[in-house]
Amino acid sequence: MAATLNQAISKLRTCTASPQLEAELLLIHVLGLRRSDLYAHPERLLNLEQLRAYEEFVKRRAQGEPLPYLTGHIEFYGLDLNVDPRVLIPRPETETLVELALSEVEQGHSLSVVDVGTGSGCIAIALAVHRPRARLYALDLSAGALHVARSNAQRLGVAERIAFVQSDLLTAVRGPVGLIVSNPPYVAGGEWSTLAYQVAEHEPQLALYGGADGLSSVRRLLNQARSRLRPGGVLLIEMGATQGAAIVRLARNIFPRAEVVLHTDLAGRDRVLRVVTCAQGMCDG
């Protein structure tokens, strides 16, 4: 097994900065082992079927296919989520959005939460797990994404507390809503060629491409949210690290009397827009 693993590490050096880790994760996936078992029993031999499966996975990874699509899962906010090419792979940056949303619910600002563009369901499910009193609605235009999200919610025991709805952004929502969260598509046309191959070629374009300026979905979402948020309601939108100033201008034009704030991620980059609408009776003048 050690020789097979070393060969895989060598092949993966061209496609990842963590070839040993990824080679181990693929082998664990094929053998159904824990990572500690790889080195506890290095004398273990792969049978022919296992060897062929492993070599095929390594080949696909070396060609740029994302590791989470090969193994079928990824960890997000301490949760093990299933993913496949129908959904965007959850990123650590999105945990900033989850933290802010959890804080809003905890402070009692809202028990009614709409997750727009739910994808794998990572945001809605994290909120359902950590805020069991919240009423959650997970929206996505993609029926395939909703299938993945619902499956994740069922496996993690929170499906009964999340309504899954096919919707183009907020079109299926009437309101009033207390909290809207979203990780919308925000890659600009000019940025597409700069994306990593495994992202551009394998992850769903519907979940990535935000139009020529990267803000087409954000612009529509802000306009739709204006008529859906209740007084004192909160909107949280994830963004690209260079989009902060442009998104703040958009938000202030659409919500001229709202509180508009940018929040940074752990790396100090602009990551989440927070809009708080005027509370009832506080918007005059």
Rosetta silent file (secondary structure, phi, psi, omega in degrees, C-alpha in Angstrom):
SEQUENCE: MAATLNQAISKLRTCTASPQLEAELLLIHVLGLRRSDLYAHPERLLNLEQLRAYEEFVKRRAQGEPLPYLTGHIEFYGLDLNVDPRVLIPRPETETLVELALSEVEQGHSLSVVDVGTGSGCIAIALAVHRPRARLYALDLSAGALHVARSNAQRLGVAERIAFVQSDLLTAVRGPVGLIVSNPPYVAGGEWSTLAYQVAEHEPQLALYGGADGLSSVRRLLNQARSRLRPGGVLLIEMGATQGAAIVRLARNIFPRAEVVLHTDLAGRDRVLRVVTCAQGMCDG
SCORE:     score description
SCORE:     0.000 S_00000001
   1 L     0.000  -35.691 -178.748    0.000    0.000    0.000 S_00000001
   2 H   -62.650  -41.328 -179.919    2.857    2.392    0.774 S_00000001
   3 H   -65.426  -40.876  178.080    4.273    2.092   -2.741 S_00000001
   4 H   -62.559  -42.022  179.305    0.849    2.724   -4.272 S_00000001
   5 H   -64.836  -42.070 -179.598    0.389    5.780   -2.072 S_00000001
   6 H   -64.802  -37.864  177.110    3.819    7.173   -2.992 S_00000001
   7 H   -63.478  -40.859  179.063    3.072    6.785   -6.698 S_00000001
   8 H   -64.856  -43.145  179.038   -0.177    8.684   -6.240 S_00000001
   9 H   -57.746  -43.427  179.475    1.572   11.484   -4.343 S_00000001
  10 H   -61.791  -41.251 -178.735    4.015   11.884   -7.204 S_00000001
  11 H   -70.524  -28.613 -175.771    1.201   12.115   -9.770 S_00000001
  12 H   -87.590   -6.252 -177.448   -0.754   14.682   -7.729 S_00000001
  13 L   -62.549  -24.780 -177.087    2.135   17.115   -7.263 S_00000001
  14 L   -82.402  -12.135 -172.965    1.217   18.923  -10.481 S_00000001
  15 L  -120.632   -6.963 -176.689   -2.372   19.691   -9.469 S_00000001
  16 L  -150.706  152.426  176.309   -2.370   20.437   -5.743 S_00000001
  17 L   -82.654   -6.533 -178.625   -0.282   21.993   -3.007 S_00000001
  18 L  -127.553   61.677 -174.458   -1.199   19.069   -0.728 S_00000001
  19 H   -63.133  -37.907 -179.340   -0.422   15.939   -2.755 S_00000001
  20 H   -67.505  -46.291  179.968    0.164   13.636    0.231 S_00000001
  21 H   -59.817  -45.947 -177.159   -3.019   14.664    2.016 S_00000001
  22 H   -68.508  -37.638  176.682   -5.128   14.304   -1.115 S_00000001
  23 H   -62.006  -40.513  178.801   -3.574   10.954   -2.031 S_00000001
  24 H   -66.508  -42.838 -178.990   -4.394    9.720    1.476 S_00000001
  25 H   -64.250  -38.323  177.458   -7.952   11.036    1.346 S_00000001
  26 H   -67.296  -38.729  179.379   -8.583    9.320   -1.969 S_00000001
  27 H   -68.293  -40.908  175.478   -7.166    6.049   -0.645 S_00000001
  28 H   -57.545  -42.816 -179.396   -9.298    6.312    2.493 S_00000001
  29 H   -62.617  -44.750 -177.884  -12.324    6.852    0.262 S_00000001
  30 H   -67.358  -40.610 -174.444  -11.567    3.798   -1.868 S_00000001
  31 H   -89.734  -14.404 -178.008  -10.793    1.498    1.063 S_00000001
  32 L    69.599   36.017 -178.161  -13.410    2.825    3.469 S_00000001
  33 L  -106.883  172.505  166.065  -10.795    3.344    6.185 S_00000001
  34 L   -89.661  157.498 -177.255   -9.919    6.007    8.714 S_00000001
  35 H   -61.335  -36.926 -178.797   -6.797    8.022    7.986 S_00000001
  36 H   -62.388  -27.638 -178.602   -5.001    6.545   11.026 S_00000001
  37 H   -68.279  -24.437 -178.789   -5.473    3.054    9.568 S_00000001
  38 H   -61.246  -40.180 -176.275   -3.249    3.887    6.590 S_00000001
  39 H   -98.660  -15.995  174.363   -0.159    4.053    8.761 S_00000001
  40 H   -72.021  -29.108 -179.465   -1.271    1.624   11.434 S_00000001
  41 L  -134.105   66.628 -177.460   -1.315   -1.106    8.788 S_00000001
  42 L   -67.697  -14.247 -179.611    1.073   -0.051    5.972 S_00000001
  43 L   -79.995   -7.797 -178.156    1.460   -3.705    4.940 S_00000001
  44 L   -55.990  136.796  178.300   -2.158   -3.803    3.760 S_00000001
  45 L  -106.503  141.731  175.505   -2.475   -4.833    0.115 S_00000001
  46 L   -86.586  138.061  172.909   -5.080   -3.503   -2.299 S_00000001
  47 L   -77.190  173.400 -173.127   -6.982   -6.036   -4.324 S_00000001
  48 H   -61.093  -41.332 -179.849   -7.188   -5.531   -8.073 S_00000001
  49 H   -64.350  -43.212  178.740  -10.583   -3.811   -7.957 S_00000001
  50 H   -64.865  -41.388 -179.099   -9.431   -1.396   -5.255 S_00000001
  51 H   -63.227  -44.706  179.895   -6.196   -0.642   -7.097 S_00000001
  52 H   -64.512  -41.062  179.012   -7.992    0.121  -10.344 S_00000001
  53 H   -63.640  -43.287 -179.316  -10.516    2.344   -8.564 S_00000001
  54 H   -64.676  -45.266  179.796   -7.759    4.225   -6.757 S_00000001
  55 H   -61.363  -35.918  178.621   -5.706    4.743   -9.907 S_00000001
  56 H   -68.327  -42.156  177.583   -8.797    6.085  -11.667 S_00000001
  57 H   -63.081  -44.285  179.388   -9.518    8.556   -8.853 S_00000001
  58 H   -61.990  -41.869  178.794   -5.889    9.730   -8.832 S_00000001
  59 H   -60.773  -46.485 -179.527   -5.980   10.173  -12.606 S_00000001
  60 H   -64.607  -39.379  177.793   -9.171   12.251  -12.434 S_00000001
  61 H   -66.010  -41.633  179.425   -7.760   14.384   -9.637 S_00000001
  62 H   -63.105  -26.125  178.374   -4.518   14.924  -11.566 S_00000001
  63 L   -86.336    1.696  172.805   -6.634   16.120  -14.495 S_00000001
  64 L   106.906    0.906  178.997   -8.211   18.810  -12.316 S_00000001
  65 L   -70.116  131.017 -176.194  -11.417   17.274  -10.997 S_00000001
  66 L   -60.239  138.702 -179.920  -12.077   18.717   -7.506 S_00000001
  67 H   -55.336  -44.936 -178.644  -11.309   16.383   -4.616 S_00000001
  68 H   -62.074  -29.288  176.702  -14.712   16.877   -2.893 S_00000001
  69 H   -71.558  -30.609  179.667  -16.511   15.748   -6.059 S_00000001
  70 H   -74.840  -43.411 -179.851  -14.372   12.603   -6.132 S_00000001
  71 H   -83.125  -22.301  177.631  -14.876   11.709   -2.469 S_00000001
  72 L    86.666    5.809 -179.948  -18.443   13.025   -2.476 S_00000001
  73 E  -156.142  163.599  176.877  -18.190   15.093    0.683 S_00000001
  74 E  -153.814  152.599  177.091  -16.569   18.071    2.401 S_00000001
  75 E   -91.538  133.979  176.977  -16.528   19.522    5.909 S_00000001
  76 E  -142.098  124.287  179.949  -18.166   22.910    6.403 S_00000001
  77 L    50.371   40.681  178.862  -18.716   24.585    9.766 S_00000001
  78 L    78.005    6.195 -178.693  -18.086   21.266   11.486 S_00000001
  79 E  -110.797  140.829  176.426  -20.652   19.454    9.334 S_00000001
  80 E   -91.679  111.460 -175.486  -19.947   16.650    6.881 S_00000001
  81 E  -110.535  139.294  171.515  -21.789   17.587    3.684 S_00000001
  82 E   -79.810  139.011  176.787  -22.312   15.570    0.522 S_00000001
  83 L  -139.501  152.387  172.766  -21.427   17.416   -2.680 S_00000001
  84 L  -150.940  177.938 -173.611  -21.408   16.649   -6.376 S_00000001
  85 L   -61.572   -4.380  176.021  -21.097   18.706   -9.599 S_00000001
  86 L   -77.978  -14.228 -175.924  -24.668   19.994   -9.214 S_00000001
  87 L  -131.786  152.150  173.038  -23.550   22.270   -6.366 S_00000001
  88 L   -65.761  143.162  176.413  -20.767   24.694   -5.584 S_00000001
  89 L   -76.032  121.433 -179.355  -18.172   23.333   -3.169 S_00000001
  90 L   -58.339  137.947 -179.953  -18.580   25.216    0.147 S_00000001
  91 L  -107.717  153.725  176.190  -15.628   27.463    0.991 S_00000001
  92 L   -58.045  -31.120 -178.639  -14.233   28.431    4.404 S_00000001
  93 L   -60.097  -30.832 -177.695  -14.930   32.099    3.579 S_00000001
  94 H   -70.257  -16.168  176.486  -18.655   31.406    3.683 S_00000001
  95 H   -64.514  -24.966  174.327  -18.357   30.507    7.361 S_00000001
  96 H   -62.075  -42.811  177.611  -18.095   34.277    7.973 S_00000001
  97 H   -62.913  -42.281  178.866  -21.604   34.625    6.573 S_00000001
  98 H   -62.328  -44.468  179.838  -22.817   31.780    8.790 S_00000001
  99 H   -58.827  -44.388  179.860  -21.301   33.369   11.899 S_00000001
 100 H   -65.750  -41.002  179.180  -23.048   36.670   11.201 S_00000001
 101 H   -65.439  -41.371  177.554  -26.367   34.942   10.510 S_00000001
 102 H   -60.231  -39.966  179.430  -26.120   32.918   13.718 S_00000001
 103 H   -64.309  -41.157  179.541  -25.511   36.133   15.640 S_00000001
 104 H   -61.524  -44.835 -179.456  -28.599   37.774   14.112 S_00000001
 105 H   -67.649  -41.270 -178.994  -30.819   34.852   15.094 S_00000001
 106 H   -61.536  -37.503 -178.759  -29.293   34.618   18.568 S_00000001
 107 L   -77.494   -0.116  176.564  -29.970   38.297   19.213 S_00000001
 108 L    81.072   11.779  179.870  -33.622   37.689   18.380 S_00000001
 109 L   -67.423  -28.734  179.700  -33.605   39.833   15.254 S_00000001
 110 L  -164.326  138.736  168.908  -35.262   37.048   13.331 S_00000001
 111 L  -109.451   -0.082  178.114  -36.502   33.493   13.600 S_00000001
 112 E  -110.341  111.706 -172.938  -37.567   33.560    9.948 S_00000001
 113 E  -125.372  131.769  176.110  -34.544   33.021    7.685 S_00000001
 114 E  -114.319  123.444  177.238  -34.356   32.713    3.900 S_00000001
 115 E  -102.158  111.576 -174.306  -31.193   31.260    2.336 S_00000001
 116 E   -95.895  122.641 -176.362  -31.038   32.384   -1.296 S_00000001
 117 L    76.929   54.556 -169.139  -29.035   30.146   -3.638 S_00000001
 118 L   -66.359  -27.519  178.790  -28.692   27.382   -1.070 S_00000001
 119 L    59.429 -120.932  179.665  -26.612   25.034   -3.249 S_00000001
 120 L   -70.413   -8.998 -176.571  -25.480   22.148   -1.029 S_00000001
 121 L    87.553    9.183 -170.853  -27.594   23.608    1.778 S_00000001
 122 H   -58.115  -41.778 -177.289  -24.476   24.405    3.799 S_00000001
 123 H   -72.437  -52.845 -178.203  -25.709   27.756    5.174 S_00000001
 124 H   -58.926  -41.384 -178.320  -29.306   26.755    5.909 S_00000001
 125 H   -68.442  -41.656  177.284  -28.249   23.463    7.487 S_00000001
 126 H   -60.373  -40.802  178.015  -25.612   25.115    9.689 S_00000001
 127 H   -66.902  -40.745  179.800  -28.249   27.577   10.890 S_00000001
 128 H   -64.850  -39.042 -179.241  -30.766   24.802   11.514 S_00000001
 129 H   -67.171  -42.238 -172.677  -28.248   22.760   13.517 S_00000001
 130 H   -95.293  -14.599  177.929  -27.127   25.665   15.706 S_00000001
 131 L  -132.071   75.928 -172.748  -30.403   27.634   15.967 S_00000001
 132 L   -62.638  -15.971  179.231  -33.157   25.003   16.342 S_00000001
 133 L   -85.860  -11.560 -176.535  -35.887   27.604   16.898 S_00000001
 134 L   -72.734  145.106  173.370  -35.326   29.278   13.529 S_00000001
 135 E   -99.211  119.316 -170.161  -37.750   28.776   10.640 S_00000001
 136 E  -116.159  141.267  176.994  -35.650   28.218    7.534 S_00000001
 137 E  -128.519  121.324 -178.128  -36.371   28.439    3.809 S_00000001
 138 E  -108.166  115.815 -174.987  -33.716   27.213    1.356 S_00000001
 139 E  -110.894  142.916  172.372  -34.124   28.570   -2.170 S_00000001
 140 E  -158.978  145.786  176.923  -32.319   27.652   -5.379 S_00000001
 141 L   -72.705  -27.776 -175.503  -33.028   27.915   -9.087 S_00000001
 142 L   -88.005  121.495  176.188  -31.443   24.499   -9.662 S_00000001
 143 H   -64.979  -35.034  178.462  -33.608   21.458   -8.959 S_00000001
 144 H   -63.537  -42.492  178.368  -30.443   19.377   -8.778 S_00000001
 145 H   -62.920  -42.367  178.990  -28.972   21.614   -6.090 S_00000001
 146 H   -62.425  -34.760  177.162  -32.168   21.391   -4.064 S_00000001
 147 H   -63.534  -44.030  178.481  -31.989   17.603   -4.245 S_00000001
 148 H   -64.043  -45.300 -178.658  -28.456   17.658   -2.809 S_00000001
 149 H   -61.554  -45.507 -179.201  -29.428   20.183   -0.120 S_00000001
 150 H   -63.364  -40.128  178.446  -32.496   18.225    0.951 S_00000001
 151 H   -62.413  -41.916  177.737  -30.454   15.011    1.096 S_00000001
 152 H   -63.389  -42.847 -179.551  -27.856   16.697    3.315 S_00000001
 153 H   -64.166  -39.680  178.712  -30.558   18.050    5.616 S_00000001
 154 H   -65.250  -43.414 -178.439  -32.167   14.631    5.920 S_00000001
 155 H   -65.861  -31.412 -177.966  -28.862   12.944    6.715 S_00000001
 156 L   -96.106    4.754  170.619  -28.065   15.562    9.374 S_00000001
 157 L    78.314   23.806 -179.125  -31.512   15.404   10.927 S_00000001
 158 L  -124.983    9.992 -174.901  -32.802   18.916   10.196 S_00000001
 159 H   -61.447  -31.737 -178.097  -34.890   18.421    7.035 S_00000001
 160 H   -70.144  -14.484 -178.572  -38.176   18.868    8.908 S_00000001
 161 H  -106.669    8.529  178.203  -37.171   22.397    9.877 S_00000001
 162 E  -128.093  127.917  173.599  -36.158   23.595    6.404 S_00000001
 163 E   -94.392  125.168 -179.265  -38.526   24.264    3.500 S_00000001
 164 E  -100.947  123.497 -172.198  -36.798   23.693    0.144 S_00000001
 165 E  -133.285  130.169  174.511  -38.195   25.862   -2.661 S_00000001
 166 E   -78.555  124.338 -173.947  -37.191   26.216   -6.304 S_00000001
 167 L  -159.568  141.911  171.464  -36.906   29.934   -6.948 S_00000001
 168 L   -83.221  100.466 -171.966  -35.010   32.482   -9.034 S_00000001
 169 L    52.663 -122.185 -173.800  -33.512   34.434   -6.134 S_00000001
 170 L   -99.360   14.482 -173.819  -36.462   35.768   -4.074 S_00000001
 171 L   -60.784  -27.922 -178.817  -39.218   35.485   -6.685 S_00000001
 172 L   -87.074   -0.055 -175.900  -41.014   32.734   -4.709 S_00000001
 173 L  -104.915  130.691  177.715  -40.968   34.747   -1.488 S_00000001
 174 L   -93.926  -37.127 -177.288  -43.735   37.163   -0.557 S_00000001
 175 L    89.807 -179.642   -0.298  -42.449   38.349    2.818 S_00000001
 176 L   -79.146  147.306 -176.922  -42.179   39.912    5.237 S_00000001
 177 E  -117.935  141.011 -179.674  -38.896   38.201    6.115 S_00000001
 178 E   -84.711  -35.702 -176.976  -36.685   38.951    9.105 S_00000001
 179 E  -143.462  125.155  175.163  -33.343   37.661    7.783 S_00000001
 180 E  -116.537  128.463  177.078  -32.170   36.965    4.248 S_00000001
 181 E  -123.819  147.186 -178.972  -28.758   35.354    3.680 S_00000001
 182 E  -159.173  139.473  166.298  -27.115   34.610    0.364 S_00000001
 183 L  -114.767   82.572 -172.837  -23.897   33.509   -1.268 S_00000001
 184 L   -81.660  169.726  173.274  -24.891   34.535   -4.815 S_00000001
 185 L   -63.145  131.373  179.902  -22.878   34.166   -8.028 S_00000001
 186 L  -142.596   16.615  175.611  -20.322   36.999   -8.077 S_00000001
 187 E   -80.573  124.266  179.843  -17.523   36.077  -10.505 S_00000001
 188 L   -78.026  155.127 -179.384  -17.206   38.832  -13.140 S_00000001
 189 H   -53.789  -42.307 -179.380  -16.815   38.045  -16.820 S_00000001
 190 H   -70.762  -13.858 -179.743  -13.279   39.398  -16.871 S_00000001
 191 H   -92.438  -11.686 -172.157  -12.315   37.205  -13.931 S_00000001
 192 H   -59.229  -41.149 -177.931  -13.421   33.937  -15.477 S_00000001
 193 H   -69.482  -15.096 -179.897  -10.094   33.256  -17.179 S_00000001
 194 H   -91.846   -7.362  179.567   -8.285   33.734  -13.860 S_00000001
 195 L   -67.910  148.952  173.926  -10.254   31.017  -12.057 S_00000001
 196 L   -59.718  145.737 -177.724   -8.482   27.794  -11.205 S_00000001
 197 H   -54.084  -43.639 -175.755   -9.102   25.120  -13.832 S_00000001
 198 H   -65.648  -24.935  177.147  -10.893   22.843  -11.390 S_00000001
 199 H   -80.424  -53.560 -175.273  -13.331   25.645  -10.561 S_00000001
 200 H   -63.515  -35.795 -174.166  -14.006   26.952  -14.067 S_00000001
 201 H   -94.037  -16.613 -172.615  -14.303   23.529  -15.678 S_00000001
 202 H  -122.763  -30.264 -178.323  -16.037   21.511  -12.987 S_00000001
 203 L   -86.365  153.350 -172.200  -18.126   23.647  -10.635 S_00000001
 204 L   -66.118  123.353 -179.737  -21.580   24.855  -11.791 S_00000001
 205 H   -60.514  -32.866  179.563  -21.410   28.097  -13.757 S_00000001
 206 H   -57.032  -32.424 -177.713  -24.907   28.965  -12.546 S_00000001
 207 H   -90.672   -4.138 -174.743  -23.518   29.275   -9.014 S_00000001
 208 L  -115.308  -46.829 -168.232  -20.430   31.266  -10.038 S_00000001
 209 E   -77.574  120.433 -177.901  -21.020   33.670  -12.924 S_00000001
 210 L  -107.076   23.444  179.548  -22.322   37.063  -11.824 S_00000001
 211 L    86.995 -177.315 -174.646  -22.463   38.798  -15.202 S_00000001
 212 L   -54.931  -42.322 -178.647  -20.066   41.247  -16.807 S_00000001
 213 L  -101.895    2.131  179.816  -19.360   43.117  -13.559 S_00000001
 214 L    80.796   -0.194 -172.041  -20.023   40.218  -11.211 S_00000001
 215 L  -115.613    9.246 -174.800  -22.932   42.056   -9.620 S_00000001
 216 H   -63.230  -44.190  178.824  -25.948   41.103  -11.730 S_00000001
 217 H   -70.705  -38.414  178.715  -27.356   38.641   -9.170 S_00000001
 218 H   -62.432  -42.639 -179.555  -26.433   40.908   -6.259 S_00000001
 219 H   -61.685  -46.484  179.345  -28.198   43.839   -7.919 S_00000001
 220 H   -64.860  -40.898 -179.180  -31.372   41.814   -8.486 S_00000001
 221 H   -63.676  -43.151  178.520  -31.250   40.386   -4.977 S_00000001
 222 H   -61.203  -44.241  179.748  -30.951   43.821   -3.381 S_00000001
 223 H   -64.808  -41.183  179.496  -33.922   45.108   -5.397 S_00000001
 224 H   -68.852  -38.305 -177.187  -36.050   42.073   -4.544 S_00000001
 225 H   -64.907  -27.954 -178.033  -35.099   42.184   -0.868 S_00000001
 226 H   -57.870  -35.401 -178.984  -36.362   45.744   -0.549 S_00000001
 227 L   -96.761   -0.702 -178.821  -39.973   44.563   -0.818 S_00000001
 228 L  -108.179  -27.615 -177.950  -39.494   41.337    1.166 S_00000001
 229 E   -74.771  138.298  174.701  -37.665   42.433    4.315 S_00000001
 230 E   -76.271  163.020  173.951  -39.776   43.455    7.278 S_00000001
 231 E   -55.833  131.049 -176.175  -38.980   46.723    9.094 S_00000001
 232 E    80.587    6.049  179.679  -35.787   46.113   11.048 S_00000001
 233 E   -74.487  163.259 -174.102  -34.999   43.115    8.849 S_00000001
 234 E  -125.494  138.843  175.869  -31.454   42.113    7.941 S_00000001
 235 E  -121.663  127.478  177.552  -29.846   41.144    4.629 S_00000001
 236 E  -120.713  123.249 -177.936  -26.453   39.388    4.526 S_00000001
 237 E  -129.137  126.006  173.149  -24.728   38.875    1.166 S_00000001
 238 E   -74.513  150.740 -177.306  -21.351   37.261    0.525 S_00000001
 239 L  -144.710  169.092  171.806  -19.150   39.008   -2.044 S_00000001
 240 L   -72.606  154.208 -172.529  -15.819   38.879   -3.810 S_00000001
 241 L   -63.468  -20.474 -178.434  -12.908   40.426   -1.941 S_00000001
 242 L  -104.348    6.690 -172.379  -12.648   43.389   -4.355 S_00000001
 243 L   -99.262   -0.781 -172.081  -16.365   44.166   -4.645 S_00000001
 244 H   -53.377  -52.667 -175.907  -16.992   45.879   -1.333 S_00000001
 245 H   -62.230  -42.643 -178.814  -17.091   49.496   -2.461 S_00000001
 246 H   -66.383  -39.839 -178.698  -19.302   48.776   -5.476 S_00000001
 247 H   -71.440  -36.572  176.491  -21.758   46.684   -3.464 S_00000001
 248 H   -61.973  -41.972  177.694  -21.997   49.289   -0.717 S_00000001
 249 H   -61.232  -44.487  178.080  -22.899   51.927   -3.343 S_00000001
 250 H   -59.102  -48.882 -176.548  -25.569   49.651   -4.763 S_00000001
 251 H   -62.415  -40.197 -178.670  -27.013   48.907   -1.333 S_00000001
 252 H   -71.285  -29.220  175.197  -27.136   52.567   -0.311 S_00000001
 253 H   -70.938  -39.114 -176.476  -28.899   53.516   -3.538 S_00000001
 254 H   -83.461  -33.636  178.473  -31.521   50.793   -3.086 S_00000001
 255 L  -120.781   69.201 -172.364  -31.796   51.120    0.724 S_00000001
 256 L   -61.940  -22.491 -177.968  -31.099   54.852    1.244 S_00000001
 257 L  -108.582    8.898 -178.449  -32.305   54.839    4.878 S_00000001
 258 L   -91.630  162.463  170.980  -30.845   51.512    5.935 S_00000001
 259 E   -83.719  124.519 -177.169  -27.699   50.763    7.891 S_00000001
 260 E  -122.380  121.491 -175.192  -25.120   49.392    5.434 S_00000001
 261 E  -136.929  144.693  172.582  -21.934   47.767    6.765 S_00000001
 262 E  -100.750  138.318  174.723  -19.131   45.634    5.348 S_00000001
 263 E  -116.990  141.495 -179.359  -17.738   42.714    7.336 S_00000001
 264 E   -97.217  159.869  176.054  -14.353   41.119    6.658 S_00000001
 265 L   -88.106 -173.131 -176.202  -13.370   37.456    6.722 S_00000001
 266 L   -66.391  -19.860  178.047  -10.566   35.956    8.823 S_00000001
 267 L   -89.421    2.182  178.528   -8.023   37.090    6.235 S_00000001
 268 L    82.069   13.058 -179.769   -9.177   40.701    6.599 S_00000001
 269 L   -96.854  145.740  175.364  -10.813   40.864    3.153 S_00000001
 270 E   -54.971  130.514 -174.568  -14.239   42.347    2.473 S_00000001
 271 E  -138.297  -35.453 -175.172  -16.589   39.373    2.514 S_00000001
 272 E  -135.464  131.374  171.755  -20.149   40.097    3.678 S_00000001
 273 E   -90.032  132.844  176.068  -22.532   43.019    3.154 S_00000001
 274 E  -120.743  121.896  177.987  -24.947   43.624    6.027 S_00000001
 275 E  -117.971  126.437  177.068  -28.035   45.747    5.443 S_00000001
 276 E  -117.396  116.722 -177.936  -30.413   46.535    8.302 S_00000001
 277 L   -75.331  163.280  179.737  -33.681   48.173    7.279 S_00000001
 278 L   -63.330  138.551  174.505  -35.386   50.883    9.337 S_00000001
 279 L   -70.706  158.308 -179.253  -37.438   49.631   12.242 S_00000001
 280 L   -52.820  128.193  177.428  -41.169   50.333   12.237 S_00000001
 281 L    79.617    4.562 -177.155  -41.845   54.032   12.769 S_00000001
 282 L  -110.369    6.693 -173.728  -38.152   54.959   12.503 S_00000001
 283 L  -104.508    4.955  179.978  -37.945   55.764    8.781 S_00000001
 284 L   -78.862  153.344  174.973  -39.708   59.108    8.669 S_00000001
 285 L    91.341    0.000    0.000  -37.851   62.292    7.970 S_00000001
